[in-house]
Amino acid sequence: VQLQASGGGSVQSGGSLRLSCAASKSFFSIRHMGWYREIPGNRRELVAVMVSGGNTNYADSVKGRFTISRDNGKNTLYLQMNSLKPEDTAVYYCYARPKHSDMDYWGKGTQVTVSS
């Protein structure tokens, strides 16, 4: 699975951004898919995940502010980020775990910078 992430940028605190992750395969072939973020020097943190049936899960730090969604027709996963905070500043990565696989596939990261 090839993943192409986009949509990062710089925004002021309280602003919004939407990240996109285009997949080379249909979501029907993917078990779960989501977003991680990484701050330099810190470990990679799970932000949001969506399983094939549509259920979602979020990190406590983003609940109520971020929404993960998908467009099956476009094979694209989204992360709508509202009420952004400086602590949301990180490189965001999308990943996908295909069905019948133990391997995660990753897209290139996209930088999100939130200024106070």
Residue, then its C-alpha position, 0 to 999 in steps of 0.5 A: v500500500q502506498l500512502q500520500a499525505s498532504g495538508g500540513g501547514s502553519v496556523q495560529s492557535g485556535g485555527s484548523l487544518r485538514l490532513s489528507c492521506a490518499a491510499s493506492k488500494s481500496f479501503f476494503s482491503i485495509r483492516h485499520m488506518g489512521w494518523y500518528r504524530e511525532i515531535p522531535g526527540n519524542r516517541r511517535e504518538l497515535v492520534a486517531v484510528m479508523v477500523s474497516g467497519g468505521n469505528t474510530n478511536y482518538a488520543d485523549s489529547v485530541k478528543g472533541r477537536f480532531t475528527i478522522s473520516r474517509d472517502n471510500g470512493k477516493n480511497t482517502l483518509y482525512l484528519q480534520m483538526n480544529s481548535l489547534k494548540p501549540e502542543d499539536t505541533a508535530v510531523y503527522y504520519c498516516y499509516a495503513r494495516p492491510k487485511h491479512s498482513d502484520m505489516d504497517y505501511w506509512g506515508k511521508g510525514t506532513q508538518v503541522t505547526v501551531s503558533s501561540 
